[in-house]
Amino acid sequence: MIKRDLRTVKYMAYCLLYRDVTPKDVNMVIAFTVNCQPPASRHNGDLAKDQRAVRMLSNTTAISEAWMKLDGKLDLMYSEHEFVHWYVSEGMKESEFSEA
């Protein structure tokens, strides 16, 4: 998971998954799936039994910061030519790294 303040990101898509809620109760603009099974929990767990639950799956711009950080690390590794010899020994040309 990515730790980021979700108030500053933009949501591109999301889906709310409901349990024990009829589709007429849900706003028709929101994509939803109804599951009639009660939420599962561990036997003798400390969570209270609940008949209703909602889960949100979303695609946000928060991942872009993680990719930029990873891209910076990869650029640093390439500037020091780390691991390049493995690719060259397999037949890849070193100029293909700069093109990518």
CYANA upper distance limits for C-alpha pairs under 8 A (distance plus 0.5 A):
  2 ILE  CA     62 ALA  CA      7.86
  2 ILE  CA     63 ILE  CA      7.73
  2 ILE  CA     66 ALA  CA      7.94
  4 ARG  CA     62 ALA  CA      7.25
  5 ASP  CA      9 VAL  CA      7.87
  6 LEU  CA     62 ALA  CA      8.16
  9 VAL  CA     60 THR  CA      6.95
  9 VAL  CA     61 THR  CA      6.08
  9 VAL  CA     62 ALA  CA      6.30
 10 LYS  CA     60 THR  CA      6.08
 10 LYS  CA     61 THR  CA      6.03
 10 LYS  CA     62 ALA  CA      8.24
 11 TYR  CA     58 SER  CA      7.50
 11 TYR  CA     59 ASN  CA      6.54
 11 TYR  CA     60 THR  CA      4.90
 11 TYR  CA     61 THR  CA      7.15
 12 MET  CA     58 SER  CA      8.14
 12 MET  CA     59 ASN  CA      6.07
 12 MET  CA     60 THR  CA      6.01
 12 MET  CA     61 THR  CA      7.94
 13 ALA  CA     58 SER  CA      6.18
 13 ALA  CA     59 ASN  CA      5.71
 13 ALA  CA     60 THR  CA      7.69
 14 TYR  CA     31 ALA  CA      8.10
 14 TYR  CA     56 MET  CA      7.38
 14 TYR  CA     57 LEU  CA      6.01
 14 TYR  CA     58 SER  CA      4.51
 14 TYR  CA     59 ASN  CA      6.65
 15 CYS  CA     30 ILE  CA      7.47
 15 CYS  CA     31 ALA  CA      5.77
 15 CYS  CA     32 PHE  CA      6.50
 15 CYS  CA     56 MET  CA      6.24
 15 CYS  CA     57 LEU  CA      5.75
 15 CYS  CA     58 SER  CA      6.84
 16 LEU  CA     30 ILE  CA      7.76
 16 LEU  CA     31 ALA  CA      6.92
 16 LEU  CA     32 PHE  CA      5.71
 16 LEU  CA     33 THR  CA      7.69
 16 LEU  CA     54 VAL  CA      7.08
 16 LEU  CA     55 ARG  CA      6.20
 16 LEU  CA     56 MET  CA      5.07
 16 LEU  CA     57 LEU  CA      7.00
 17 LEU  CA     32 PHE  CA      5.87
 17 LEU  CA     33 THR  CA      5.53
 17 LEU  CA     34 VAL  CA      6.91
 17 LEU  CA     35 ASN  CA      8.27
 17 LEU  CA     54 VAL  CA      5.96
 17 LEU  CA     55 ARG  CA      5.61
 17 LEU  CA     56 MET  CA      6.76
 17 LEU  CA     57 LEU  CA      8.49
 18 TYR  CA     32 PHE  CA      7.31
 18 TYR  CA     33 THR  CA      6.57
 18 TYR  CA     34 VAL  CA      5.61
 18 TYR  CA     35 ASN  CA      6.96
 18 TYR  CA     52 ARG  CA      8.03
 18 TYR  CA     53 ALA  CA      6.50
 18 TYR  CA     54 VAL  CA      5.09
 18 TYR  CA     55 ARG  CA      7.24
 19 ARG  CA     34 VAL  CA      5.98
 19 ARG  CA     35 ASN  CA      5.32
 19 ARG  CA     36 CYS  CA      6.19
 19 ARG  CA     37 GLN  CA      7.47
 19 ARG  CA     38 PRO  CA      7.43
 19 ARG  CA     39 PRO  CA      8.19
 19 ARG  CA     51 GLN  CA      7.95
 19 ARG  CA     52 ARG  CA      5.83
 19 ARG  CA     53 ALA  CA      5.83
 19 ARG  CA     54 VAL  CA      6.91
 20 ASP  CA     34 VAL  CA      7.60
 20 ASP  CA     35 ASN  CA      7.27
 20 ASP  CA     36 CYS  CA      5.96
 20 ASP  CA     37 GLN  CA      8.13
 20 ASP  CA     38 PRO  CA      7.95
 20 ASP  CA     51 GLN  CA      7.04
 20 ASP  CA     52 ARG  CA      5.88
 20 ASP  CA     53 ALA  CA      8.05
 21 VAL  CA     25 ASP  CA      7.26
 21 VAL  CA     26 VAL  CA      8.25
 21 VAL  CA     34 VAL  CA      7.37
 21 VAL  CA     52 ARG  CA      7.82
 22 THR  CA     26 VAL  CA      7.70
 22 THR  CA     34 VAL  CA      7.82
 23 PRO  CA     34 VAL  CA      7.76
 24 LYS  CA     28 MET  CA      8.49
 26 VAL  CA     30 ILE  CA      8.01
 26 VAL  CA     32 PHE  CA      8.44
 38 PRO  CA     50 ASP  CA      7.80
 38 PRO  CA     51 GLN  CA      5.78
 38 PRO  CA     52 ARG  CA      7.54
 39 PRO  CA     49 LYS  CA      8.48
 39 PRO  CA     50 ASP  CA      7.39
 39 PRO  CA     51 GLN  CA      7.15
 39 PRO  CA     52 ARG  CA      7.83
 39 PRO  CA     53 ALA  CA      7.33
 41 SER  CA     45 GLY  CA      7.35
 41 SER  CA     47 LEU  CA      7.77
 41 SER  CA     49 LYS  CA      8.44
 61 THR  CA     65 GLU  CA      8.35
 62 ALA  CA     66 ALA  CA      7.83
 63 ILE  CA     67 TRP  CA      6.78
 64 SER  CA     68 MET  CA      6.62
 65 GLU  CA     69 LYS  CA      6.76
 66 ALA  CA     70 LEU  CA      6.73
 67 TRP  CA     71 ASP  CA      6.44
 68 MET  CA     72 GLY  CA      6.71
 69 LYS  CA     73 LYS  CA      6.99
 70 LEU  CA     74 LEU  CA      6.74
 71 ASP  CA     75 ASP  CA      6.64
 72 GLY  CA     76 LEU  CA      6.75
 73 LYS  CA     77 MET  CA      6.77
 74 LEU  CA     78 TYR  CA      6.64
 75 ASP  CA     79 SER  CA      6.58
 76 LEU  CA     80 GLU  CA      7.08
 77 MET  CA     81 HIS  CA      6.74
 77 MET  CA     82 GLU  CA      5.91
 78 TYR  CA     82 GLU  CA      6.39
 78 TYR  CA     84 VAL  CA      7.91
 81 HIS  CA     85 HIS  CA      8.37
 83 PHE  CA     87 TYR  CA      7.75
 84 VAL  CA     88 VAL  CA      6.79
 84 VAL  CA     94 GLU  CA      7.87
 85 HIS  CA     89 SER  CA      6.48
 86 TRP  CA     90 GLU  CA      7.00
 87 TYR  CA     91 GLY  CA      7.13
 87 TYR  CA     92 MET  CA      5.99
 87 TYR  CA     93 LYS  CA      8.32
 88 VAL  CA     92 MET  CA      5.28
 88 VAL  CA     93 LYS  CA      6.36
 88 VAL  CA     94 GLU  CA      7.02
 92 MET  CA     96 GLU  CA      7.76
 93 LYS  CA     97 PHE  CA      8.19
 94 GLU  CA     98 SER  CA      8.08
 95 SER  CA     99 GLU  CA      7.13
 96 GLU  CA    100 ALA  CA      6.74
